[in-house]
């Protein structure tokens, strides 16, 4: 990012990706989440919102 102040969201992986579709697991990894209870802060973009929506049953989202 180039110094612009964009909205950010905190995403926490609450449940395991074991047994999920490959595309859902890829969305979780694309957000930067590797293990349960890990929290990352990502930019609030349409791309990230789409990945969050795909895995909405596995993650918890908060404003950062």
C-alpha positions as CSV (number, residue, x, y, z in Angstrom):
1,X,0.0,0.0,0.0
2,X,1.2,3.5,-0.8
3,X,0.4,5.5,2.3
4,X,-3.3,5.7,1.6
5,X,-5.5,5.1,4.7
6,X,-7.9,2.4,3.7
7,X,-10.4,0.6,5.9
8,X,-9.1,-2.6,7.4
9,X,-10.8,-5.6,8.9
10,X,-9.6,-8.2,11.4
11,X,-10.3,-11.8,10.3
12,X,-10.0,-14.7,12.7
13,X,-10.1,-18.4,11.7
14,X,-12.6,-19.9,14.2
15,X,-13.0,-23.4,12.6
16,X,-10.7,-25.7,10.8
17,X,-10.7,-25.9,7.0
18,X,-10.4,-29.8,7.1
19,X,-13.2,-31.3,5.1
20,X,-14.0,-28.1,3.3
21,X,-14.1,-27.6,-0.5
22,X,-10.7,-26.8,-2.0
23,X,-11.9,-23.4,-3.1
24,X,-13.0,-22.5,0.4
25,X,-9.6,-23.6,1.8
26,X,-7.9,-21.6,-0.9
27,X,-9.9,-18.5,0.1
28,X,-8.8,-18.9,3.8
29,X,-5.2,-19.3,2.8
30,X,-5.5,-16.3,0.5
31,X,-6.5,-14.2,3.4
32,X,-3.3,-15.2,5.1
33,X,-4.8,-17.6,7.7
34,X,-2.9,-20.8,8.3
35,X,-4.2,-22.2,11.6
36,X,-7.2,-22.0,13.9
37,X,-7.5,-18.9,16.2
38,X,-5.0,-17.0,14.0
39,X,-6.0,-13.4,13.4
40,X,-4.9,-11.2,10.5
41,X,-5.7,-7.7,9.5
42,X,-6.5,-7.2,5.8
43,X,-7.7,-4.3,3.6
44,X,-11.4,-4.0,3.3
45,X,-11.5,-4.6,-0.5
46,X,-14.0,-6.3,-2.7
47,X,-11.6,-9.1,-3.3
48,X,-11.0,-9.8,0.4
49,X,-14.7,-9.5,1.1
50,X,-15.4,-12.2,-1.5
51,X,-12.9,-14.5,0.2
52,X,-14.4,-13.8,3.6
53,X,-17.9,-14.4,2.2
54,X,-16.8,-17.8,0.8
55,X,-15.6,-18.9,4.2
56,X,-18.1,-17.0,6.4
57,X,-19.0,-20.1,8.3
58,X,-15.3,-20.6,9.4
59,X,-14.2,-17.0,10.2
60,X,-15.1,-14.1,12.5
61,X,-14.8,-10.6,11.1
62,X,-14.3,-7.4,13.1
63,X,-13.5,-3.8,12.2
64,X,-9.9,-2.9,12.8
